[in-house]
Amino acid sequence: MKSPFLYIIPFALISLILGVMGGWIRLGWGFTIPSPVPVSQHGVFMVGGFLGTLVSLERVVTLYKKVLFLIPLSFGISVLFFLLGFPKISNILLMSGSLAYLGVCIYIFKKYKNEGDLLLSFGAIFQLVGHYTLFQTQSYPMTFAAWMLFFLFTIIGERLELTRFLPKKKFQKTELYFWLLILTLAAAFYHNGSSGILNISMIGLAQWLIRNDISLINLKKKGSYKFLGISLFSAFIWLIITGLLGFLKGFLLYDALLHAFFIGFVLNMILAHAPIIFPALLKINHKPFHPVFYLWLTALNLSLFMRILGDIFIINSLKMTGGLLNGLSFLGYLLTVGILIIKHQIYEKNYKIRSI
């Protein structure tokens, strides 16, 4: 029987492609898409439709209960109702999916009692808060703080899970929880003058991750491990840049800050984990890697620098070109991963036939 992943992932890819194209149109590129909705709802297509589907799918697949696949499906099909002109249904699907995902995270934490699962549960709370806030206010600026917390808690929780066998001293964990607490409090009062504290806490979290994660260890290795290390290290550096950009003022710098976080931090994390996660979801004992991965990684990060420099110095052509290359490099990377997985499956199938 085919994996439910194969039926759900097309919705995530539709969300991604339309979300990316909506972002390009927002930058000024004259692309044509069937509906103007991905332009106005660019954020929720990317965060809810694409990333929400992937994050929840990764969690529910570990529980081996088919009914739980309705959770990532609810995120994925939400974009269809946006396109059909039923945004209220879309928002209900996103909130319902978030609530159910929170239940899954709490269940896993209660079962295994791992610190990483606890942070993932907090991340799920902030995802729900974010989608509820967007539903109530229809304001992305009021929503982004919760979404940032969702990704920070989720990513740090997953990094703790993957490195839980590495020894960590008590003061190291205390420092991590200190920065997370300060970050959460600052985000709650972001619009009341606590932005500076939020920026400092982001930088604090980034330096903790650099010192305590395995990214620096992997930098000394070869092949896929080295690529993993470089991608992780790039993500941590972009988290520092996000914190620094937060001290600058201006409407265009708001765009720079958001994309330094969501592209620089979050998408670099996806580049790092995609060769691990996608085969696991497909139940394939193969981790794809090819040196061309470095092309997409370099293109993503250099184009993001272009975009942010365009924001800072108000050079629209630089910003537009950087934004275009952001999307192309990420799509190119995912396409490469997909091709390598399919190529391996074809090879395995042919090998079995020859062995008969």
C-alpha positions in Angstrom: 0.0 0.0 0.0 1.3 3.5 -0.9 2.4 5.7 1.9 -0.2 8.4 2.9 2.7 10.8 2.3 2.2 10.4 -1.4 -1.4 11.6 -1.2 -0.7 14.6 1.1 2.6 16.0 -0.2 1.0 17.3 -3.5 -1.1 19.7 -1.4 2.1 21.0 0.3 3.8 21.4 -3.1 0.8 23.3 -4.5 1.0 25.6 -1.5 4.7 26.0 -1.9 4.6 26.8 -5.6 1.7 29.2 -5.4 3.1 30.8 -2.3 6.5 31.4 -4.0 4.8 32.8 -7.1 2.7 35.0 -4.9 5.8 36.3 -3.2 7.4 37.0 -6.6 4.3 39.0 -7.7 4.5 41.0 -4.4 8.1 41.9 -5.3 7.0 43.3 -8.6 7.5 40.4 -11.0 4.8 40.2 -13.7 3.9 36.5 -13.4 0.4 35.3 -14.0 -1.3 32.9 -11.6 -4.9 31.6 -11.7 -6.0 33.5 -8.6 -4.8 36.7 -6.7 -5.2 34.9 -3.4 -1.6 33.6 -3.1 -0.4 37.2 -3.4 -2.5 38.5 -0.5 -2.1 35.3 1.5 1.5 34.6 0.7 2.4 34.1 4.4 -0.3 31.6 5.2 0.4 29.6 2.0 4.0 29.2 3.1 3.6 28.8 6.8 0.3 27.0 7.0 -0.1 25.2 3.7 3.5 24.2 3.1 5.4 24.2 6.3 2.4 23.3 8.5 1.8 20.2 6.4 5.5 19.1 6.5 5.9 19.6 10.2 2.8 17.8 11.2 3.4 15.0 8.7 6.8 14.4 10.2 5.3 13.9 13.7 2.2 11.8 12.9 4.1 9.4 10.8 5.9 8.1 13.9 2.6 7.0 15.5 1.4 4.6 12.8 -2.3 5.6 13.0 -3.8 6.4 9.6 -6.5 8.7 11.1 -3.8 11.1 12.2 -2.9 11.8 8.6 -6.0 14.0 8.6 -3.9 16.5 10.5 -1.4 17.3 7.8 -4.1 16.9 5.2 -6.1 19.7 6.9 -3.2 22.0 6.5 -2.7 21.0 2.9 -6.3 21.4 1.7 -6.7 24.7 3.5 -5.1 26.4 0.5 -7.8 24.9 -1.8 -10.5 26.7 0.1 -8.5 29.9 0.0 -8.4 29.6 -3.8 -12.1 28.7 -4.0 -13.0 31.9 -2.0 -13.8 30.3 1.4 -11.2 31.8 3.7 -13.2 31.1 6.8 -13.2 27.4 6.1 -9.5 27.6 5.4 -8.8 29.3 8.7 -11.0 26.7 10.5 -9.0 23.9 8.9 -5.7 25.6 9.9 -6.8 26.0 13.5 -8.3 22.5 13.7 -5.1 21.0 12.3 -3.0 23.1 14.8 -5.2 22.0 17.7 -5.0 18.3 16.7 -1.2 18.6 16.1 -0.9 20.0 19.6 -2.6 17.0 21.0 -0.2 14.7 19.1 2.8 16.6 20.5 1.5 16.4 24.1 0.8 12.7 23.6 4.3 12.0 22.4 5.8 14.1 25.3 3.7 12.2 27.9 4.8 8.9 26.4 8.6 9.5 26.1 9.2 12.4 28.5 11.9 13.9 26.2 12.8 17.6 26.5 12.7 18.0 22.8 9.1 16.8 22.7 8.2 19.4 25.4 9.6 22.2 23.2 7.7 20.8 20.2 4.5 21.0 22.3 5.2 24.6 23.1 5.9 25.2 19.5 2.5 23.7 18.6 0.8 26.1 21.1 2.3 29.1 19.3 1.3 27.7 15.9 -2.3 27.5 17.1 -2.0 31.0 18.6 -0.7 32.3 15.3 -3.5 30.9 13.1 -6.1 32.0 15.6 -4.6 35.5 15.7 -4.6 35.7 11.9 -8.3 34.5 11.8 -9.3 37.1 14.3 -7.3 40.1 13.2 -6.5 39.4 9.5 -3.2 41.1 10.3 0.1 39.4 9.4 2.2 41.8 11.6 0.1 40.7 14.6 0.6 37.1 13.7 4.3 36.8 12.8 5.6 36.8 16.4 3.6 33.6 17.2 4.7 32.0 14.0 8.4 32.8 14.7 8.0 31.2 18.2 6.4 28.2 16.5 9.4 27.6 14.3 12.0 28.4 17.0 10.5 26.0 19.5 9.9 23.4 16.9 13.4 23.5 15.4 15.2 23.7 18.7 13.0 20.8 20.0 14.0 18.7 17.0 17.6 19.6 17.3 17.5 18.5 21.0 15.8 15.2 19.9 18.5 14.5 17.3 21.4 15.4 19.7 19.9 14.0 23.0 22.6 11.4 23.3 25.3 14.2 23.4 26.3 15.1 26.9 24.9 18.5 28.1 25.7 20.0 31.4 23.0 21.5 33.6 24.1 25.1 33.1 23.8 24.6 29.3 20.2 23.6 29.5 19.5 26.4 32.0 20.9 28.9 29.5 18.8 27.5 26.7 15.6 27.8 28.8 16.6 31.2 29.9 16.8 32.5 26.3 13.5 30.7 25.4 11.7 32.3 28.3 13.0 35.8 27.6 12.2 35.3 23.9 8.6 34.3 24.7 8.0 37.2 27.1 9.5 39.7 24.7 7.4 38.3 21.8 4.2 38.6 23.9 4.9 42.4 24.4 6.6 43.0 21.1 4.2 45.8 20.1 4.7 47.4 23.5 8.3 48.2 23.2 10.1 44.9 23.9 11.5 44.4 20.4 15.1 45.1 21.6 14.9 42.3 24.2 13.4 40.0 21.5 16.3 40.7 19.2 18.9 40.0 22.0 17.2 36.8 22.9 17.3 35.6 19.2 21.0 36.3 19.1 21.4 34.5 22.5 19.6 31.4 21.1 21.7 31.4 18.0 25.0 31.5 19.9 23.7 28.7 22.1 22.9 26.6 19.1 26.3 27.2 17.5 28.1 26.2 20.7 25.9 23.2 21.6 24.6 21.7 18.4 26.5 19.2 16.3 26.8 21.6 13.3 30.4 22.4 14.1 31.3 18.8 14.5 29.7 18.0 11.1 31.7 20.7 9.4 34.8 18.6 9.9 33.2 15.6 8.2 32.6 14.8 4.5 29.7 14.2 2.2 26.1 14.5 3.5 27.3 15.2 7.0 29.3 18.2 6.0 26.4 19.5 4.0 24.2 19.1 7.0 26.7 21.0 9.1 27.0 23.9 6.7 23.2 24.2 6.3 22.7 24.2 10.1 25.5 26.7 10.7 24.0 28.9 7.9 20.6 28.8 9.7 22.2 29.8 13.0 24.0 32.7 11.4 20.8 34.0 9.9 19.1 33.8 13.3 21.9 36.2 14.5 21.3 38.5 11.4 17.5 38.4 12.2 18.2 39.7 15.7 20.6 42.4 14.4 18.1 43.6 11.7 15.5 44.0 14.4 17.4 46.9 15.8 17.0 48.8 12.5 13.8 50.7 11.7 11.8 51.1 8.6 9.1 49.4 6.6 11.5 47.8 4.1 13.6 46.5 7.0 10.5 44.7 8.2 10.6 42.7 5.0 14.3 42.1 5.5 13.8 40.8 9.0 11.0 38.5 8.2 12.8 36.9 5.3 16.1 36.7 7.1 14.2 34.5 9.6 11.8 32.5 7.4 14.2 32.0 4.5 17.5 32.3 6.2 16.7 30.3 9.4 13.8 28.1 8.5 14.5 27.2 4.9 18.2 26.5 5.6 16.9 24.1 8.3 14.8 22.4 5.6 17.8 22.1 3.3 19.6 20.4 6.2 16.9 17.9 7.1 15.1 17.2 3.8 17.5 14.3 2.8 16.7 12.7 6.1 13.0 13.5 6.5 11.6 12.7 3.0 13.1 9.2 2.8 11.8 8.5 6.4 8.3 9.6 5.4 8.5 7.3 2.4 10.0 4.5 4.4 13.0 4.4 2.2 16.4 3.3 3.6 18.3 5.8 1.6 19.6 9.3 2.3 20.1 11.2 -1.0 23.1 13.4 -1.4 24.8 15.0 -4.4 27.4 17.8 -4.6 24.9 19.9 -6.5 23.2 20.5 -3.2 25.9 23.0 -2.5 24.8 25.0 -5.6 21.3 25.4 -4.3 22.6 26.1 -0.7 24.9 28.8 -2.0 22.3 30.3 -4.3 19.7 30.5 -1.5 22.0 32.3 0.9 23.7 34.7 -1.6 20.3 35.6 -3.1 19.0 36.3 0.4 21.9 38.6 1.0 21.0 40.4 -2.2 17.4 40.8 -1.2 18.3 42.2 2.2 20.8 44.6 0.8 18.1 45.7 -1.6 15.9 46.4 1.4 18.5 48.2 3.4 19.8 50.5 0.6 16.4 50.7 -1.2 17.6 49.1 -4.4 14.4 47.5 -5.8 16.1 45.7 -8.7 18.5 44.0 -6.2 15.6 43.1 -3.9 13.5 41.7 -6.8 16.4 39.6 -8.2 17.3 38.3 -4.8 13.7 37.3 -4.1 13.4 35.6 -7.5 16.5 33.6 -6.9 15.3 32.7 -3.3 12.4 30.8 -4.7 14.2 29.2 -7.7 17.0 27.9 -5.5 14.7 26.4 -2.9 12.5 24.8 -5.6 15.6 23.6 -7.4 16.9 22.0 -4.2 13.6 20.1 -3.5 13.4 19.0 -7.1 17.0 17.6 -6.9 16.2 15.7 -3.7 13.0 14.3 -5.4 14.9 13.2 -8.5 17.6 11.5 -6.5 15.0 9.6 -4.5 13.2 8.5 -7.6 16.5 7.5 -9.3 17.4 5.4 -6.3 14.0 3.7 -6.3 14.3 2.9 -10.0 17.7 1.5 -9.4 16.5 -0.7 -6.5 13.6 -2.0 -8.6 15.8 -2.9 -11.5 18.3 -4.5 -9.2 15.6 -6.7 -7.7 14.4 -7.7 -11.2 17.9 -8.7 -12.3 18.3 -10.7 -9.1 15.3 -12.9 -9.8 
